[in-house]
């Protein structure tokens, strides 16, 4: 199979019945839905336990830095007046259902994938705001939140690749597509370095 044919298969082709998504992309969406929903549900349960008993210590509060409890009690954890995790539950439920449909070969319309890509973009913006808040305002990291961070970026890449398939002949769009996973790897590396530097004073005590 040629490189062009392989890309078409991965991104998916489109006809009157909708977009046929390649198996790798469909599996990626399904994995993001499963992992993201599990993390959002776990965080929601921990939040409920904390509301019931303010003295409750969440299972994800491990040390002064890795501490869900320190994050969940801040205003940033309820940006819209309710726990952020509820947004995740809804968003990743949609993602999970989308992944199941894609894996089983159901063709969803192009506008649906565009909507998922836009939603993923908004989620990515919110994730980066929360990353900044966690590192430089709250001063603590929530493991479940970090799981959500880790699946949101790849989800944006995959859903965006499918939604923007018609732009594959554009030179810039094609270059971004070809380097997409390298950019994701760079993002993960940068985030790890930021965490290492921000909390180095604590990490150094563990050496």
C-alpha positions in Angstrom: 0.0 0.0 0.0 1.4 3.4 -0.9 1.9 6.2 1.6 -1.0 8.1 0.2 -3.2 5.1 0.2 -2.2 4.3 3.8 -3.0 7.9 4.9 -6.4 7.7 3.2 -7.2 4.5 5.0 -6.1 5.8 8.4 -8.0 9.1 8.0 -11.1 7.7 6.4 -12.9 8.2 3.2 -16.3 9.8 2.7 -19.4 9.1 0.7 -23.1 9.9 0.9 -23.5 7.5 3.9 -20.8 9.3 6.0 -17.1 9.0 6.9 -15.5 5.6 6.9 -12.8 5.9 9.6 -9.7 3.8 9.5 -9.3 1.2 12.2 -6.3 2.8 13.9 -8.1 6.1 14.3 -11.3 4.4 15.5 -9.4 2.5 18.2 -7.6 5.7 19.3 -11.0 7.4 19.8 -12.3 4.4 21.7 -9.3 4.2 24.0 -9.6 8.0 24.7 -13.2 7.5 25.6 -12.6 4.6 27.9 -9.6 6.0 29.7 -11.0 9.5 29.9 -14.4 8.4 31.2 -12.8 6.1 33.9 -10.7 9.0 35.1 -13.6 11.5 35.1 -15.9 9.0 37.0 -13.2 8.3 39.6 -12.7 12.0 40.2 -16.4 12.5 40.5 -16.7 9.7 43.1 -13.8 11.2 45.1 -15.5 14.6 44.9 -18.8 13.2 46.2 -17.0 11.5 49.1 -15.2 14.7 50.0 -18.6 16.6 49.9 -20.1 14.0 52.3 -17.1 14.0 54.6 -14.8 17.1 54.5 -12.2 15.1 56.4 -12.1 12.4 53.8 -8.7 11.8 52.2 -9.0 10.9 48.5 -7.3 7.8 47.3 -5.3 9.9 44.8 -3.8 12.1 47.5 -0.4 10.5 47.8 2.0 13.2 48.9 2.1 17.1 49.0 2.6 17.3 45.3 0.5 14.4 44.0 -2.8 15.3 45.8 -6.3 15.3 44.4 -7.6 16.7 47.6 -5.6 19.8 47.3 -6.9 20.4 43.8 -10.6 19.4 44.3 -11.2 22.0 47.0 -10.0 25.0 44.8 -12.3 27.3 42.7 -10.4 26.1 39.6 -11.9 22.6 40.1 -15.4 24.0 39.6 -15.0 26.6 36.8 -18.7 26.7 35.9 -20.1 26.3 39.4 -20.0 22.5 39.4 -17.2 20.0 39.4 -15.1 20.0 36.2 -15.2 16.2 36.3 -18.9 16.2 35.3 -17.9 17.9 32.1 -15.5 15.1 31.6 -18.2 12.4 32.2 -20.4 13.9 29.5 -17.6 14.6 27.0 -15.9 11.2 27.4 -19.3 9.3 27.3 -19.8 10.9 23.8 -16.3 10.0 22.9 -16.7 6.4 24.0 -19.9 6.0 22.1 -18.2 7.5 19.0 -15.3 5.1 19.4 -17.6 2.1 19.6 -19.5 3.2 16.5 -16.3 3.9 14.6 -14.8 0.6 15.5 -17.9 -1.3 14.5 -17.8 0.4 11.1 -20.7 2.9 11.5 -20.2 5.9 9.2 -20.8 9.2 11.0 -21.3 12.4 8.9 -18.4 14.8 8.5 -20.2 17.5 10.6 -20.2 15.1 13.5 -16.4 14.6 13.4 -16.0 18.4 13.0 -18.1 18.8 16.1 -15.9 16.2 18.0 -12.8 18.0 16.9 -14.1 21.4 18.0 -15.1 19.9 21.4 -11.7 18.3 21.7 -10.1 21.7 20.9 -12.1 23.4 23.6 -11.2 20.6 26.0 -7.5 21.1 25.1 -7.8 24.8 25.8 -9.3 24.1 29.2 -6.8 21.4 30.0 -3.9 23.9 29.4 -5.5 26.4 31.6 -5.9 23.8 34.3 -2.3 22.7 33.8 -1.1 26.3 34.4 -3.3 26.6 37.4 -2.1 23.3 38.9 1.5 24.1 38.4 1.7 27.8 39.3 -1.4 28.6 41.4 -2.5 25.6 43.2 0.9 23.9 43.5 -0.4 20.4 43.4 -1.2 17.7 40.8 -4.3 15.5 40.5 -3.4 12.1 39.0 -6.9 11.6 37.6 -6.8 15.1 36.0 -3.4 14.2 34.5 -4.9 11.1 32.9 -7.5 13.3 31.3 -4.7 15.7 30.1 -2.9 12.7 28.5 -5.8 11.5 26.4 -7.2 14.9 25.4 -4.3 15.9 23.2 -4.2 12.6 21.2 -8.0 12.8 20.9 -7.7 16.3 19.3 -5.1 15.0 16.9 -7.2 12.0 15.8 -10.5 13.8 15.6 -8.9 16.8 13.9 -7.3 14.5 11.3 -10.6 12.9 10.4 -12.6 16.2 10.4 -10.0 18.0 8.3 -9.5 15.2 5.8 -10.7 17.5 2.9 -7.6 19.7 3.5 -5.1 16.9 2.9 -3.9 18.5 -0.3 -3.0 21.7 1.5 0.8 21.8 2.0 0.7 23.2 5.5 -2.1 20.9 6.7 -0.3 17.9 5.2 3.0 18.8 7.0 1.2 19.2 10.3 -0.5 15.8 9.7 2.8 14.1 8.9 4.4 15.5 12.1 1.4 15.2 14.3 2.6 12.4 16.6 6.0 14.0 16.9 4.3 17.2 18.1 2.3 15.1 20.6 5.5 13.5 21.9 7.0 17.0 22.2 4.0 18.1 24.2 4.3 15.2 26.6 8.0 15.8 27.0 7.5 19.6 27.6 4.8 18.9 30.2 7.0 16.4 32.1 9.9 18.9 32.1 7.6 21.6 33.5 6.4 19.3 36.3 10.0 18.3 37.0 11.2 21.9 37.2 8.2 23.3 39.1 8.4 20.7 41.9 12.1 20.0 41.8 12.5 21.1 45.4 10.2 18.3 46.5 11.5 15.7 44.0 15.0 16.3 45.1 14.1 15.3 48.7 13.1 11.8 47.3 16.6 11.2 45.8 
